Amino acid sequence: MFRHLVPALADRYHVIAPDHLGFGLSDAPPADQFDYTFDALAGLTAALLDKLGVSRYAMYVQDYGAPIGWRLALNDPGAITAIITQNGNAYEAGFVDAFWQVVWDYRREQTPQTEKAVRQALTLDAIKWQYLTGVPDPTLISPETWHHDHALVSRPGNDRIQLDLFLDYATNLPLYPRLHEYLRAHRPPLLAVWGKGDEIFTPAGARAFADDLPDARIHLLDGGHFLLESALDDVIALVRDFLVGSSAGRGQRGT
């Protein structure tokens, strides 16, 4: 996801883009050997930052990265110099019922029917839909993206990892009031840059940040859930301008 963004920022900033456990090229222990929860993924990320000696950083969050990032901020508010959220929700506003209802149903009751419904998100067609929906020109999106993602979630046992995280996702919403309090109390510089055609997290999720951070920079761009695939140059320009103007860009290297 960040293969083009990292080099575009690395001339000035120390950029770290971890694959979370079970994703990308990271280790993926079976679900019966590791408890895949957002608490656990946040804990591993905090341990990685500690191992690298990173104590203050700006963070860029998207989708699953958002609840991981929110936990990092709540557990160590002083570490966060700035937040960039790209289609990374922090409010109940923005959730699209048509997408999320099967996840809530699976959380409420794990049956063959609810599992079958939520498993549809792991199919090639569903992943392709996430990449193309809301994109003005679908030819901008390389088919490698959805085939790559589908190949990784199709590894033996990875489906159980994804199901465990679907099951755990509902634990993120109760964190939101604490997160909003954190935003009001600590007022971190925040950029919300959003693909306005996203049918998972709508622009209402971006606009909601202004409720707690009136100075938040909110930009709705033509694009979908994976905005970097079609609007990379626009996002780079917004991120670089934001970091230069925030505490992450003054007198220190941001992460």
Protein Blocks (a to p, Z undefined) as FASTA:
>chain_A
ZZmmmmmmmmmmccdddddehiajbccddfklcccdfklmmmmmmmmmmmnopabdcddd
ehjlmmmmmmmmmmmmmlpnbdcdehiafbfghpafklmmmmmmmmmpccfklmmmmmmm
mpmklmmmmmmgopablmlpcfklmmmmmmmmmpghklmmmmmmmmmmmmmmmmmmmmmm
mmmmnopacdddddfkbckbgfklmmmmmmmmmmbccdddeddfklmlmmmmmmmmmmmm
mmmmmmklgopacZZ
